[in-house]
Every structure is written in C-alpha cells, then in structure tokens.
Amino acid sequence: VPATRVLDIAAQLVDAGCQEIGFGDTTGMANPRQVEEFFPLARDELADVQVTAHFHNTRGQGLANVLAALQAGVDSFESSFGELGGCPVPPGATGNIASEDLVSMLEEMGISTGIDLRALIEASRAAQAVLGRPLGSHVLSAGPVVWEGEGSS
C-alpha cells in the first residue's frame, strides 16, 4: 500500500478526533530502510498525535525496525510477552516482537520504559510453563544484561 494512501487514511482518522494512530507491519515484511522512510512522513503529517508502531519478527527484523522507528520519532510500540500472538497468514510467520526483548533493548539504550524487566521475564516464564513450549523471546532464553554493580537476573 503506498505511503500516501496510508497517510491519507491516518489524516482522516485525525480529522475524526483520533489522538493516537498506530501503524502495523502485521506480516513482518518491513525492513529498517522502509521504516526510516515512512515514519518521518507520518511524523510530519501527524504532528499533533501520538504515533505508535506495531512490528512482527517474521524475518528477524522486528527490533531493528523499532530502532529505525524510534529514531524517526515514533512515540510508542506494541509488543507481546514471549513473542506470542501474530498473523497466521504468511507462511512461517512468527509472532509480535517480544516485550522482553523490546524492554531490554530500550532500557539498555537508556530509555526508561517504566516496566520491571525481571517481573516481565518471570511472567513470561510462567506462561511458557503453562503452554509447555518455549516462547520466542531472546531475553527470556539468554537473560537480561547484568551491568556491573547489579544483582543477577
């Protein structure tokens, strides 16, 4: 879908009173270059509303897309713990970006999320146990980075 068409629809939503507009890559086909080209246009067009992005990790580019969108001025991001959820249409598609990975990356970059990463990891581990299968979060598997002077995870 051409960016101009997407932004025209977004502008109509703003005219109807929307204060937040979310853009989703629900098939996980976007790459960081596309993201860095689209979101500055969205920010310019939608200067007075909150812009949210929703990425999937189908081809392993979810967090790279978050970084590109963050640098383009996106205000918030949607994710799901353990990479649960997703779009079943594309063959081999995985879920949403994992909240644990997103929170870990942002916090390591010095961007406060207000989310207790250790509590999030524990909740994801509990969900993993209930589901009886591994979830798709790298931080859930490897653990968060522990900086000098911090306790272990």
Secondary structure, DSSP 8 states (H G I E B T S, - for coil): --HHHHHHHHHHHHHTT-SEEEEEETTS---HHHHHHHHHHHHHHTTTSEEEEEEB-TTS-HHHHHHHHHHTT--EEE-BGGG----SSSTT---B-BHHHHHHHHHHTT------HHHHHHHHHHHHHHHTS--S-HHHHH-----TTS---
